[in-house]
Amino acid sequence: MGSAAGLTAAGLKGLHAAAGRHVGDDRVPGLVALVACGGQVHVEALGRLAVGGAPVARDSIFRIASTTKPITAAAALAVAAEGLIGLDDPVDGLLPELAGRRVLRRMDGPLEDTVPAARAITIRDLLTFTFGFGMVGEMFTSPRPWPVVAATQELRLATIGPPTAGQPFSEVLKTRIFEPLGMRDTGFWTADTRRLATAYQPTPDGLVVLDEPGGKWSRPPEFGDGAAGLVSTAGDLLAFARMLLGGGAPVLPADAVRAMTTGQLTAAQKARGGLLPGFFHGRSWGFCQAVYDSGAFGWDGGLGTSWLVDPSRDLTVIVLTQRMFESPDLPQVHRDIQAAAYAALA
């Protein structure tokens, strides 16, 4: 972990301005931006939880979507550290439906045109997203849906289930991550819907409601989605970041933290993979998160969140909004706040 330079008063004023420029009923109705450097923590809570609704507060709850992924990785690595699973074990015993699998000869081919898989999928493959069931841009730009995309949608295959170690995944997260770190407001649902922001989707005609506080995240789901299902707060995500910055205690051993925050892909994998051309420019992929050439790591949530940790600067930047991303690129509000956070360093 690098030495903390601190956040300057002028820099924090710039941070406030950068965040405020994006807040409005037709832009981002509300946001929480948290910047931490060493023991210094600064929070901007601006706007409203819903258009015309109550003000955003420091402890407001947001749907964090794919920012869930690094938390899932930490839980899996904690289980692996106890020897309950091995990262290079085949997943067949945990996910028997993947045993003896056949794979498509071509990604866009008919579902009947398959060949035997070259090898078993491992837990490491799942955590590094090299398990062969992913996304490429052509899947969504093809004039006719690929058969595998159509079948996935028909069967509602939203996720690949994580190792459970004999417990529901929600309990694994609670006992191994949330309780040790004091993450009281993080889970697959919340009963405190007064603090939950309304989720919005941008359209050509303006923002439309995607999910209300009394909607999908107000009750326990049938399946806890380890890829994108959590709600959380800025304070809880800071606690998770500080665990990683501090070497993992009391959740992970130090070697697991190093692995989780180190690029795991080969040059060949980076050349062939990724959602978009240039996806791996300036970054690799660790365990369930991006790892940047600068040494920073983190991941973003398509419902409006970003989480970035830079050990060399002892810096954490968390941005929570309720505006859904309009493309795979990080929205300008997040980029501006991250840039302002770096500029605020002394």
C-alpha positions in Angstrom: 0.0 0.0 0.0 1.4 3.4 -1.0 1.8 6.3 1.3 -1.1 8.7 1.6 -0.6 12.2 0.5 -3.9 13.5 1.7 -6.8 15.4 0.0 -6.5 19.1 -0.4 -9.2 21.6 0.4 -9.0 23.0 -3.1 -9.2 19.6 -4.6 -12.3 18.7 -2.6 -13.9 21.8 -3.8 -13.2 20.7 -7.3 -14.6 17.3 -6.5 -17.9 18.8 -5.3 -18.1 20.8 -8.5 -17.4 17.8 -10.7 -20.1 15.8 -9.0 -22.6 18.6 -9.0 -22.4 19.3 -12.7 -24.1 15.9 -13.4 -26.9 16.1 -10.9 -30.4 16.9 -12.1 -33.8 15.4 -12.9 -32.8 14.8 -16.5 -29.3 13.7 -15.8 -28.4 11.9 -12.5 -31.2 12.5 -10.0 -28.9 11.8 -7.1 -25.5 10.4 -6.2 -23.1 9.5 -3.4 -19.4 10.1 -4.2 -16.9 8.9 -1.6 -13.2 9.5 -1.8 -10.8 8.1 0.8 -7.1 8.6 1.1 -5.4 7.1 4.2 -7.6 8.0 7.2 -9.2 10.9 5.3 -12.7 10.3 4.0 -14.8 12.8 2.1 -18.4 12.2 0.9 -20.6 14.1 -1.4 -24.3 13.2 -1.2 -26.2 15.2 -3.8 -29.6 15.2 -5.4 -32.5 13.0 -4.6 -33.3 9.3 -4.3 -35.9 9.7 -6.9 -37.1 12.5 -9.1 -39.1 14.7 -6.7 -38.2 12.4 -3.8 -36.3 12.5 -0.6 -32.7 13.8 -0.6 -29.8 11.4 -1.0 -27.8 10.8 2.2 -24.4 9.4 2.9 -26.0 6.0 3.9 -28.4 5.8 1.0 -28.7 2.3 -0.6 -28.0 1.7 -4.3 -28.2 -1.4 -6.5 -24.5 -2.1 -7.3 -25.0 -4.6 -10.2 -21.6 -5.9 -11.4 -19.7 -4.2 -8.6 -21.1 -7.4 -6.8 -18.4 -9.4 -8.7 -15.3 -8.6 -6.6 -17.3 -9.4 -3.4 -18.2 -12.8 -4.9 -14.5 -13.4 -5.7 -13.5 -12.6 -2.1 -16.0 -15.1 -0.7 -14.8 -17.8 -3.1 -11.1 -17.1 -2.2 -12.0 -17.2 1.5 -13.5 -20.6 1.1 -10.5 -21.7 -1.0 -8.1 -20.5 1.7 -9.7 -23.0 4.1 -9.2 -25.8 1.7 -12.9 -26.3 1.1 -12.5 -25.8 -2.6 -9.4 -25.6 -4.9 -9.1 -23.0 -7.5 -8.0 -25.5 -10.1 -10.6 -28.1 -9.2 -13.1 -29.0 -11.9 -16.5 -27.5 -11.1 -18.3 -30.8 -12.0 -18.9 -31.7 -8.4 -20.4 -28.3 -7.5 -22.2 -27.8 -10.8 -23.0 -31.3 -12.1 -25.0 -29.8 -15.0 -21.6 -28.8 -16.4 -20.1 -32.3 -16.2 -19.4 -34.1 -19.4 -20.3 -31.0 -21.4 -20.3 -30.5 -25.1 -19.5 -27.0 -26.5 -20.6 -25.2 -29.7 -18.3 -25.7 -32.7 -19.0 -22.0 -33.5 -20.3 -19.4 -31.1 -23.0 -18.3 -33.6 -23.8 -21.9 -34.7 -26.9 -24.0 -34.1 -27.2 -25.6 -30.7 -26.9 -29.1 -32.2 -23.5 -28.5 -33.7 -21.3 -29.4 -30.8 -18.0 -31.1 -30.0 -16.7 -32.5 -26.6 -15.1 -29.9 -24.5 -11.3 -30.0 -24.5 -11.2 -30.0 -20.6 -13.3 -29.4 -17.6 -14.2 -25.9 -16.4 -12.3 -25.0 -13.2 -13.2 -22.6 -10.4 -10.3 -20.4 -11.5 -12.0 -20.3 -14.9 -15.2 -19.0 -13.4 -13.4 -16.3 -11.3 -11.2 -15.1 -14.2 -14.1 -15.3 -16.7 -12.3 -17.7 -19.0 -14.9 -20.5 -18.7 -16.2 -20.2 -22.2 -19.7 -18.8 -21.5 -19.2 -15.1 -22.0 -20.1 -12.1 -24.2 -18.8 -10.7 -27.5 -20.2 -7.7 -29.2 -21.4 -9.7 -32.2 -23.9 -11.5 -30.0 -26.0 -8.4 -29.7 -25.4 -6.7 -33.1 -26.3 -9.7 -35.3 -29.4 -9.2 -37.4 -30.8 -12.5 -36.2 -30.2 -13.7 -32.6 -27.6 -16.3 -32.2 -29.1 -19.6 -31.1 -27.2 -19.7 -27.9 -28.4 -16.1 -27.0 -32.0 -17.0 -27.8 -31.7 -20.2 -25.7 -30.1 -18.3 -22.8 -32.9 -15.8 -22.8 -35.6 -18.4 -23.0 -34.2 -20.4 -20.1 -33.5 -17.2 -18.1 -29.8 -18.2 -17.5 -28.8 -15.0 -15.9 -25.7 -16.3 -13.9 -23.5 -19.2 -13.3 -24.0 -20.4 -9.7 -21.0 -19.9 -7.3 -19.7 -22.5 -4.8 -21.9 -22.6 -1.7 -19.8 -24.6 0.7 -23.0 -26.2 2.1 -24.8 -22.9 2.7 -27.0 -20.5 0.7 -24.7 -18.0 -1.0 -26.3 -15.2 0.9 -25.2 -16.8 4.2 -21.7 -17.3 2.8 -21.4 -13.6 2.0 -22.9 -12.7 5.4 -20.7 -14.8 7.6 -17.4 -14.5 5.6 -17.6 -11.0 4.2 -20.3 -8.7 5.5 -20.3 -9.5 9.3 -16.5 -9.4 9.7 -16.3 -6.1 7.8 -19.4 -4.5 9.4 -21.1 -4.2 6.0 -24.6 -4.0 7.6 -26.4 -2.6 4.5 -25.1 -4.9 1.8 -27.2 -7.9 0.7 -29.4 -9.2 -2.1 -32.3 -7.2 -0.8 -33.2 -4.6 1.8 -36.2 -4.1 4.1 -35.2 -0.4 4.6 -36.7 0.7 1.3 -36.9 4.4 2.4 -33.1 4.5 1.9 -33.1 2.7 -1.5 -32.8 4.8 -4.6 -35.2 4.5 -7.5 -33.4 2.9 -10.5 -33.7 4.7 -13.8 -33.0 3.8 -17.4 -32.2 6.5 -19.9 -34.3 6.7 -23.1 -34.6 9.1 -26.0 -37.6 10.6 -24.1 -35.8 10.9 -20.8 -35.4 8.8 -17.7 -37.9 6.0 -17.1 -38.3 4.0 -13.9 -36.5 0.7 -14.0 -37.1 -0.4 -10.4 -38.8 1.3 -7.5 -37.9 0.9 -3.8 -40.7 -1.5 -3.3 -39.7 -3.5 -6.3 -37.3 -6.5 -7.0 -34.8 -5.6 -4.3 -37.3 -5.2 -1.5 -37.6 -9.0 -0.9 -35.3 -12.0 -0.9 -34.7 -13.3 -4.4 -35.1 -17.0 -5.3 -31.5 -17.0 -6.3 -28.7 -14.7 -5.0 -27.0 -13.4 -8.1 -23.3 -13.3 -7.4 -22.6 -11.5 -10.6 -24.9 -8.5 -10.2 -27.4 -8.9 -7.4 -26.3 -6.8 -4.4 -27.4 -3.5 -2.9 -24.9 -1.6 -0.8 -23.8 1.8 0.5 -20.6 3.9 0.0 -19.5 3.1 3.6 -19.9 -0.6 3.2 -17.9 -0.6 -0.1 -15.2 1.5 1.6 -14.9 -1.2 4.3 -14.5 -3.8 1.6 -11.8 -1.7 -0.2 -9.9 -1.1 3.1 -9.9 -4.9 3.7 -8.1 -5.4 0.4 -5.8 -2.4 1.0 -4.9 -3.7 4.4 -3.8 -7.1 3.3 -7.1 -9.0 3.7 -7.6 -9.4 7.4 -10.0 -10.5 8.8 -11.5 -12.0 5.6 -8.6 -13.2 3.4 -5.0 -14.2 3.6 -2.5 -11.8 2.0 -1.7 -14.1 -0.8 -5.4 -14.3 -1.8 -5.5 -10.5 -1.9 -2.4 -10.4 -4.1 -3.9 -12.9 -6.5 -7.3 -11.2 -6.6 -5.7 -7.8 -7.4 -3.2 -9.1 -10.0 -3.9 -9.6 -13.7 -4.6 -13.3 -14.4 -4.9 -13.4 -18.2 -2.2 -14.3 -20.7 -1.5 -12.1 -23.7 -3.3 -14.6 -25.9 -6.4 -14.5 -23.7 -6.4 -10.7 -23.8 -6.1 -10.7 -27.5 -9.1 -13.0 -28.0 -11.4 -11.9 -25.2 -13.4 -8.9 -24.1 -16.8 -7.4 -24.8 -15.5 -4.7 -27.1 -12.4 -4.0 -29.3 -9.8 -2.4 -27.0 -11.4 -3.8 -23.8 -8.1 -4.8 -22.4 -6.2 -1.6 -23.4 -4.5 -0.5 -20.3 -5.9 -3.2 -18.1 -6.1 -7.0 -17.5 -8.5 -9.0 -15.4 -7.9 -10.4 -11.9 -10.5 -12.4 -10.0 -13.9 -10.8 -10.9 -12.5 -7.3 -11.4 -10.3 -5.2 -13.7 -6.7 -4.7 -12.8 -5.2 -1.6 -14.5 -1.6 -1.2 -15.6 -1.2 1.5 -12.9 -1.8 -1.1 -10.2 -5.4 0.1 -9.4 -8.3 -2.3 -9.5 -12.0 -2.3 -9.3 -15.2 -2.8 -11.3 -18.3 -1.0 -12.3 -22.0 -1.7 -12.1 -24.2 -1.2 -15.1 -27.1 0.2 -13.0 -25.0 3.2 -12.1 -22.0 2.4 -9.8 -18.2 2.4 -9.9 -15.7 1.2 -7.4 -11.9 2.0 -7.9 -9.0 1.2 -5.5 -5.5 2.5 -6.1 -3.0 1.0 -3.6 -0.1 3.1 -4.8 -2.0 6.2 -3.8 -3.9 4.6 -0.9 -7.0 6.0 -2.7 -10.5 4.7 -3.0 -13.1 6.3 -5.2 -16.8 5.1 -5.0 -19.5 6.6 -7.1 -23.1 5.4 -6.6 -25.9 6.7 -8.9 -29.3 5.3 -9.9 -28.9 6.0 -13.6 -28.3 2.9 -15.7 -25.3 2.9 -18.1 -26.0 3.7 -21.7 -23.0 1.8 -23.1 -20.2 -0.5 -21.8 -18.1 2.6 -21.4 -17.9 4.2 -17.9 -20.3 7.2 -17.9 -18.9 10.7 -17.8 -20.1 11.4 -14.3 -17.9 8.6 -12.9 -14.9 9.5 -15.0 -15.1 13.1 -13.9 -15.4 12.2 -10.2 -12.5 9.8 -10.5 -10.3 12.4 -12.2 -11.3 15.0 -9.6 -10.3 12.6 -6.8 -6.8 12.1 -8.3 -6.5 15.9 -8.8 -7.5 16.4 -5.1 -4.4 14.5 -3.9 -1.7 16.7 -2.4 
